[in-house]
Each structure stands twice: as C-alpha cells, then as structure tokens.
Amino acid sequence: MTEDHDQRHREKMAKKKASRDKLMARKTGARGVMIVHTGAGKGKSTAAFGMAIRCVGHGMKVGIVQFIKGAWDTAERRVMEGLGDLVTFRAMGEGFTWETQDRARDIAAAGRAWELAASLLADPEYKMVILDEINVALRYEYLPLETVLDAIRARPEGQHVVLTGRNALPPLIEAADLVTEMTMVKHPFKDGIKAQAGVEF
C-alpha cells in the first residue's frame, strides 16, 4: 500500500513538474514592475523591506521614502541606513495622521517626501524605489494621484517601484503589475498586547 501510494505521488509530481516547466518556458520577459501592498493586515512595509534586502543582496541600489512614519526610531531604519551606499532611506513623515491632527502640516510633509521620491524615481541608478505608506497620503489627497502615476510611468526602464499602505486607490491598483492585499485574521492588539520591538517596529 505504501509503495503504491509513493508511486502515485511520484507520477503526480512528475506531471506537475512537466506542466510547470512548460509554463515557465513561456515566461521570458523582464522589466521594471509596479507593486502595491495594501489591505488592513500587518506586513505591507515589512514585505517591501524584504524586497529591499533582496535587491541589496544582488548589489542593486534601493531608495526608500517613508511618507507617514517619521517620528519613530525604527529598527528597519537602523538596518537600512547601515547598508551603505546601496540604500537611501528617508523617513519624511511626521507621524500618523491622527497624531498630527493638522492637515496643512501633513500635506507639507507629504510634498517634501514626494520631491525626494520623484528624484529617486527619475534616477536610473536606483533599481527599486519603495514609497512606504504613500497609499495613505494619496487616500487623504495630500498628493495628486496623477502626478504620482505620471512619475511612475516615466521611471527608467528596469526600475521597480513598491507602494505600501492601506486603502490603495482603484487607479493605483489598476496601474500596478502586482497587487497584494494583506488581510487581518487575528492580531494581538485586540487582546491588549501593545506594539512590540522586533514585530511591529
């Protein structure tokens, strides 16, 4: 019985491999892609920073602009800033919108962040540009959506761009090549557990 089961498994996996190899043989293109991480679940920025590490591992230059976070001294900022010339990391926000409670100030901070982001998107030396929490700035209309989309469309060939944050606008999702929506199933915050070092920051 076990031997028969193993044989069926081998045959099934052989068929799967042949099908997969055939599919992959047709995937020959390569170009810069636009990636959106959105949704109410945790992990949007974390996933983007993981891709930044991959780029650095390949010797590629990465630019990271944080649009909302800024007041926190985060571990990811320390690590990224320690990677030398391969990473440009700028936390340009002034904290969460419910903390600042000042729309004009938030718009001004987003504008400064966008100036830097636009310069990175125009620079062919950067193989990936991460616009962390820009979806929030766009949702609250701190930045004009078309200005952002125009800069992304005009970026150098081969440059990847990652946009993170909840509530990505439909035109942004439509323009993207890859969209991942993080869904919250459980979170310790609901059980009274605060944000903790190494998990949230």
Stockholm file with secondary structure:
# STOCKHOLM 1.0

chainA/1-201         MTEDHDQRHREKMAKKKASRDKLMARKTGARGVMIVHTGAGKGKSTAAFGMAIRCVGHGMKVGIVQFIKGAWDTAERRVMEGLGDLVTFRAMGEGFTWETQDRARDIAAAGRAWELAASLLADPEYKMVILDEINVALRYEYLPLETVLDAIRARPEGQHVVLTGRNALPPLIEAADLVTEMTMVKHPFKDGIKAQAGVEF
#=GR chainA/1-201 SS CHHHHHHHHHHHHHHHHHHHHHHHHTCCCCCCCEEEEESSSSCHHHHHHHHHHHHHHTTCEEEEEESSCCSSCCHHHHHHHTTGGGEEEEECCCSCHHHHCCHHHHHHHHHHHHHHHHHHHTCTTEEEEEEETHHHHHHTTSSCHHHHHHHHHTSCTTCEEEEECSSCCHHHHHHCSEEEECCCSCCGGGGTCCCCTTTTC
#=GC SS_cons         CHHHHHHHHHHHHHHHHHHHHHHHHTCCCCCCCEEEEESSSSCHHHHHHHHHHHHHHTTCEEEEEESSCCSSCCHHHHHHHTTGGGEEEEECCCSCHHHHCCHHHHHHHHHHHHHHHHHHHTCTTEEEEEEETHHHHHHTTSSCHHHHHHHHHTSCTTCEEEEECSSCCHHHHHHCSEEEECCCSCCGGGGTCCCCTTTTC
//
